[in-house]
Amino acid sequence: MTMTPEQLKARYGTFRLSLLVLLAMMAMAFFGYQLAGYLQDTDNKQREAMAETKALLEEQNTALNTRVNQLEVALQLALQETRNERDIQSTLQDEIHNLRSRLDFYENVMAPETTQEGFYIDGVQIFATNTPYLYQLRFVLLQQRDNRAIVKGDLAISITGNLNNERVTLEAGSADFLPEGTIHYRFKFFQTVNVNFSLPEGFEPEFLHFETNVYQYTTLRGNYQRTISWRDSATQENMSSETSMQISLDNQSQREEGS
């Protein structure tokens, strides 16, 4: 049952009532202070826990970022290594292809010629001139049969080498090599050949190939082929002495044909 202030005054008196109110207010102040302290302590603990959680999450995030960066670097290194291995593999394949091509040509050089019996190309020489990429080719066509009759035909010449890192074969009759075409021959004992030719700028010659169908009058006697190395046929000898030798061979050829 709730008592009114007048009833409290009548029961306890004015002094006692004031003292009771004061005690109640002090109790309320004390409990309020205790409650505020408890709430502040709880809030501080929550903030400390949040700060620790934040620091832990930041540490984990830093570790994850570091791991991601390491994985990205490892991935880039792996990709670069893969590209390098592909480049090396491509280079090796190109080298193998070039070596196989060279082997094929060297086998042609070292293998015995397929020839019509008695017909032969001898003394192949290449002279450099004072004009860049202009050369002089000299050789002798021979017939070594006992019953020598006049042989004739058209000799096709080609040069194989490298141009701009590509394998190129220049055929006689092309714009880049012997545009006049094949070399016609007709002789009984031998015939000297002396022709000038030019090569494209940057062309690196490696092999010369000769081929012809040999006819005796109108009868086909066979096919002659020969491949020789450019290095073996190129010479640095003085061209004037070779010219005198050429004239001597021409004179001898004329005397033998006249006989």
Summary of the structure (lengths in Angstrom):
residues: 259
radius of gyration: 53.1
end to end distance: 167.2
largest distance: 176.9
contacts: 625
relative contact order: 0.10
helix: 50%
strand: 31%
